[in-house]
């Protein structure tokens, strides 16, 4: 059990969803990349007072040690209801790529700085996401949270998380560091 969930609150998903606890924590690093990761089960609430529901999910935090744009990406149409309310308040809008219609059909990609997000999502990154399992991903500007569904992961799913995280970390580590606008850099 780890009661310190402060870092998770730096992601939009948890800004309005109080976290009760984080437990079953696994920590590691992709040493060749100098990127650390943590997989944990998280219990959080959605809603207010008497209408609040409690949810459990397993998520991965991938600390990249470089600046990346702030964005949220998930499977198109599946979780939209869950995220629309949060994103509406933050000014996020769906970003589509005309050159990659399959990617744009599969994913709802949202963020405030469209230009930086478009430059970050190179063909190589887009193809990676098109060809791998579709997870919910969210960037806080220096790290990603990744989860599948709002449920706890089995052992095989946890191992798949680590493999996916390693492949994604390798791809992102090879990418030159993004020069962020002053608006993003101040966040």
HUURNOR-V219784 format. One record per run of one state. SS is the DSSP state (helix for helix, strand for strand, loop for the rest). FROM is the first residue (numbers start at 1). LEN is the number of residues. If there is no record, write none. Layout:
BEGIN
ss: {SS/SS}
from: {FROM/FROM}
len: {LEN/LEN}
END
This chain:
BEGIN
ss: {loop/strand/loop/helix/loop/helix/loop/strand/loop/strand/loop/helix/loop/strand/loop/strand/loop/helix/loop/strand/loop/helix/strand/loop/helix/loop/helix/loop/strand/loop/strand/loop/helix/loop/helix/loop}
from: {1/2/3/7/11/12/15/19/31/35/47/49/52/53/64/72/76/80/91/93/95/98/107/112/114/121/123/131/136/140/143/148/155/175/182/186}
len: {1/1/4/4/1/3/4/12/4/12/2/3/1/11/8/4/4/11/2/2/3/9/5/2/7/2/8/5/4/3/5/7/20/7/4/2}
END
